[in-house]
Amino acid sequence: MTVGELRDRIEAALGDAGVPLGTALVNDTPTPAIVVGDWPEGTTVTGLEVVIRATPNQETIAGFEFIGFVRSYRVRLINWSGTENLEDACNALAGAFWPLAEDPAVIPQSPDYPEQVTLALNPD
C-alpha cells in the first residue's frame, strides 16, 4: 500500500464512522484537512486535522530469525476547534487498522497548542 492509498483509507475509515474531517484552506481553496507530510506555507486548518508522516517507520518482527521489516506510519490527529472527539477518531482508525502499530498517545491542550493524539498504523 502506498502512502497515498493509506491517506485515502484513513479518510474513508473516518467517514464510515461518522467522524467529520476539518477543512484546510490551501491557497484560498478549501480541501479536507488530511495531508501526507506538511501543508504548504500559509495553510490554515479548522476542525479535525489528520497529518500522516510521509516516510514509514521500519520495525522488525521478533522471532528466531530475521524475517523482514514491518512498515508503520505515524499519524497525528489535531483538534483545532476544541469540539472534535479524538476518541471517536482513534476508534475509527483502530477499527480499520487493527492491530495498531503503536497505542494512541494524548498530547493535552495547552495555551499554545490544541489537543492532539499520535498513533502509528500498519497499512498492510
C-alpha positions as CSV (number, residue, x, y, z in Angstrom):
1,M,0.0,0.0,0.0
2,T,1.3,3.4,-0.9
3,V,1.1,6.4,1.5
4,G,-1.5,7.9,-0.9
5,E,-3.6,4.8,-0.6
6,L,-3.1,4.9,3.2
7,R,-4.4,8.5,3.2
8,D,-7.5,7.5,1.2
9,R,-8.1,4.6,3.6
10,I,-7.8,6.8,6.6
11,E,-10.2,9.3,5.1
12,A,-12.7,6.5,4.3
13,A,-12.4,5.0,7.8
14,L,-13.2,8.3,9.4
15,G,-16.1,9.0,7.0
16,D,-17.6,5.5,7.6
17,A,-17.5,6.1,11.3
18,G,-19.2,9.5,11.0
19,V,-16.1,11.4,12.1
20,P,-16.0,14.6,10.1
21,L,-12.7,15.9,8.8
22,G,-11.9,19.6,9.2
23,T,-11.2,22.0,6.4
24,A,-7.8,23.2,5.3
25,L,-7.6,26.4,3.3
26,V,-4.7,25.9,0.9
27,N,-4.0,28.9,-1.4
28,D,-7.6,30.1,-0.7
29,T,-9.0,26.7,-1.8
30,P,-10.9,24.6,0.8
31,T,-9.9,21.0,1.0
32,P,-10.4,18.1,3.5
33,A,-7.9,18.5,6.4
34,I,-5.9,15.4,5.8
35,V,-2.3,15.6,4.5
36,V,0.8,13.5,3.9
37,G,3.8,15.4,5.2
38,D,3.4,19.1,5.6
39,W,0.9,21.6,4.3
40,P,2.1,24.4,2.0
41,E,3.2,27.6,3.8
42,G,0.2,29.7,4.8
43,T,-2.4,26.9,5.1
44,T,-5.0,27.3,7.8
45,V,-7.0,24.4,9.3
46,T,-10.2,24.3,11.3
47,G,-11.9,21.2,12.8
48,L,-10.2,17.8,12.9
49,E,-6.8,17.7,11.1
50,V,-5.0,14.5,10.2
51,V,-1.3,14.6,9.5
52,I,0.4,11.5,8.1
53,R,4.1,11.2,8.3
54,A,5.5,10.8,4.7
55,T,8.1,8.2,5.5
56,P,7.3,5.0,7.4
57,N,8.9,3.6,10.5
58,Q,10.7,0.2,9.9
59,E,10.1,-2.2,12.7
60,T,11.5,-5.7,12.9
61,I,9.4,-8.7,13.8
62,A,10.6,-10.7,16.8
63,G,11.4,-14.3,16.0
64,F,14.0,-16.9,15.9
65,E,15.5,-15.4,12.7
66,F,15.2,-12.1,10.8
67,I,12.1,-12.3,8.6
68,G,11.9,-8.7,7.5
69,F,10.5,-5.3,8.4
70,V,7.0,-4.2,9.0
71,R,6.2,-0.6,8.0
72,S,4.1,1.7,10.1
73,Y,3.1,5.3,9.6
74,R,2.9,7.9,12.4
75,V,-0.5,9.8,12.3
76,R,-1.3,12.9,14.3
77,L,-4.9,13.9,14.9
78,I,-5.3,17.6,15.9
79,N,-8.5,19.1,17.4
80,W,-8.4,22.7,16.2
81,S,-12.0,23.6,17.0
82,G,-11.9,22.1,20.5
83,T,-15.1,20.3,19.8
84,E,-13.9,17.3,17.8
85,N,-13.9,13.9,19.5
86,L,-10.4,12.5,19.2
87,E,-11.5,9.3,20.9
88,D,-14.1,8.6,18.1
89,A,-11.4,9.3,15.5
90,C,-8.9,6.9,17.2
91,N,-11.6,4.2,17.4
92,A,-12.4,4.6,13.7
93,L,-8.8,4.2,12.8
94,A,-8.3,1.2,15.2
95,G,-11.3,-0.5,13.6
96,A,-9.7,-0.1,10.1
97,F,-6.1,-0.8,11.0
98,W,-6.2,-3.2,13.9
99,P,-3.8,-4.1,15.5
100,L,-2.3,-0.6,15.8
101,A,1.5,-0.4,15.5
102,E,1.6,2.0,18.5
103,D,-1.1,2.8,21.1
104,P,-2.6,6.3,20.9
105,A,-0.8,8.9,23.0
106,V,-2.7,12.1,24.0
107,I,-1.0,15.4,23.9
108,P,-3.1,17.6,26.2
109,Q,-4.3,21.0,25.1
110,S,-2.2,23.9,26.3
111,P,-2.3,27.7,25.8
112,D,0.0,27.3,22.8
113,Y,-1.3,24.0,21.2
114,P,-4.7,22.3,20.6
115,E,-5.5,18.8,21.9
116,Q,-3.7,16.1,19.9
117,V,-3.3,12.4,19.6
118,T,-0.5,10.5,17.9
119,L,-0.6,6.8,16.9
120,A,1.0,4.6,14.4
121,L,-0.8,2.4,11.8
122,N,0.3,-0.7,9.9
123,P,-1.0,-0.2,6.4
124,D,-0.8,-3.8,5.3
